[in-house]
Every structure is written in C-alpha cells, then in structure tokens.
C-alpha cells in the first residue's frame, strides 16, 4: 500500500487544492472504504512530496474560519504523475498476465 500513496495523492491534487483530512476522505470514498489512511500515515508523505518539489502548500482560512494547510500539485509533480501512471500500467499489465486475466503472448 505504501507504493500507492504518491500516485494517489498526486492524482487527487491534480483535480485541485486540498487539505489533509479531505485527502484522507477522498481516498476512503474512492476505495469504497477499503483504504483508510490516518493522519500519521498521510502527513509524512505530504511533507516528503513537498520536499521533493512535487507539491506545495499554503495556509488558508477555510469557509468556517479555520486555518488549514492546503496542498497543490506543482508542474514537476504533474510530470512525476505521468511517470507514475506509466509505471503502474506496466506493472498492472504484467500482473494481469501472471494472474490469467490477460492472455500471454
């Protein structure tokens, strides 16, 4: 599951700015409740992605007046997401063949 955090986060942020709790909820909703991330799992990944230049953050005031740290994808992050997508599709194709989902050549 750890390998999936980067492409999932970058894909969510490609749709627009978001904050930690909303990212956690989006992953939970998209997975039908199968993936349930915690704050302790998410924030170190967000900090690493920011350090690597794939995302950036800014403090903003939400609609209810709370201060929240919003994250957004950078241009470098968009390029990384393309590479991640290619890698995942390659792995998926190999696994599909191994599991008999796709015919082998």
Phi, psi and omega per residue, in radians:
X1 nan -0.541 -3.109
X2 -1.033 -0.634 -3.125
X3 -1.167 -0.363 -3.096
X4 -1.515 -0.206 -3.050
X5 -1.126 -0.777 -3.103
X6 -1.066 -0.940 -3.125
X7 -1.128 -0.577 3.110
X8 -1.151 -0.830 -3.132
X9 -1.112 -0.813 -3.139
X10 -1.084 -0.666 3.124
X11 -1.147 -0.727 3.110
X12 -1.120 -0.769 -3.110
X13 -1.269 -0.364 3.055
X14 -1.130 -0.455 3.097
X15 -1.343 -0.305 3.131
X16 2.565 2.984 -3.134
X17 -1.022 2.593 3.113
X18 -2.719 2.895 3.086
X19 -2.098 2.908 -2.982
X20 -0.844 -0.976 -3.083
X21 -1.044 -0.706 -3.133
X22 -1.159 -0.637 3.079
X23 -1.108 -0.784 3.114
X24 -1.024 -0.792 -3.129
X25 -1.150 -0.689 -3.135
X26 -1.106 -0.764 3.118
X27 -1.100 -0.756 3.130
X28 -1.075 -0.802 -3.132
X29 -1.129 -0.812 -3.116
X30 -1.111 -0.543 -3.113
X31 -1.603 0.065 -3.106
X32 1.143 0.486 3.113
X33 1.536 -0.012 -3.129
X34 -1.247 -0.728 3.114
X35 -1.718 2.014 3.096
X36 -2.129 1.727 -3.137
X37 -1.457 2.659 3.066
X38 -1.900 2.877 3.055
X39 -1.006 -0.737 -3.099
X40 -1.120 -0.402 3.091
X41 -1.545 -0.737 -3.020
X42 -1.248 -0.863 -2.981
X43 -1.099 -0.672 3.043
X44 -1.069 -0.616 3.111
X45 -1.198 -0.765 3.096
X46 -1.033 -0.764 3.140
X47 -1.115 -0.691 3.119
X48 -1.148 -0.774 3.136
X49 -1.106 -0.618 3.101
X50 -1.200 -0.746 3.122
X51 -1.086 -0.618 3.140
X52 -1.375 -0.128 3.094
X53 1.533 0.172 -3.114
X54 -1.479 -0.432 3.093
X55 -2.394 2.870 3.030
X56 -2.376 2.826 -3.089
X57 -2.330 2.763 3.047
X58 -2.664 2.508 3.078
X59 -1.412 2.329 3.131
X60 -2.423 2.804 3.051
X61 -1.643 2.179 -3.138
X62 -1.346 3.068 -3.125
X63 -1.048 -0.529 -3.139
X64 -1.603 0.171 3.058
X65 1.551 0.019 3.124
X66 -1.446 2.516 3.056
X67 -1.437 2.195 -3.131
X68 -2.327 2.594 3.071
X69 -1.626 2.013 3.134
X70 -1.726 2.452 -3.135
X71 -1.967 2.556 3.062
X72 -2.470 2.696 -3.118
X73 -1.428 2.512 3.089
X74 -1.668 3.027 3.070
X75 -1.077 -0.699 3.092
X76 -1.092 -0.650 3.098
X77 -1.142 -0.643 3.101
X78 -1.141 -0.677 3.089
X79 -1.173 -0.691 3.102
X80 -1.122 -0.659 3.119
X81 -1.103 -0.674 3.074
X82 -1.061 -0.789 3.131
X83 -1.131 -0.732 3.117
X84 -1.073 -0.732 -3.132
X85 -1.085 -0.785 3.115
X86 -1.057 -0.759 3.130
X87 -1.084 -0.811 -3.115
X88 -1.128 -0.686 3.123
X89 -1.155 -0.634 3.088
X90 -1.142 -0.799 3.128
X91 -1.113 -0.742 3.132
X92 -1.036 -0.728 -3.123
X93 -1.123 -0.736 3.127
X94 -1.142 -0.804 3.133
X95 -1.097 -0.683 3.126
X96 -1.059 -0.689 3.093
X97 -1.184 -0.784 -3.131
X98 -1.101 -0.614 -3.093
X99 -1.564 0.035 3.098
X100 1.361 0.272 3.118
X101 -1.386 -0.650 3.089
X102 -2.050 2.573 3.109
X103 -1.219 2.561 3.038
X104 -1.475 2.704 -3.104
X105 -1.528 nan nan
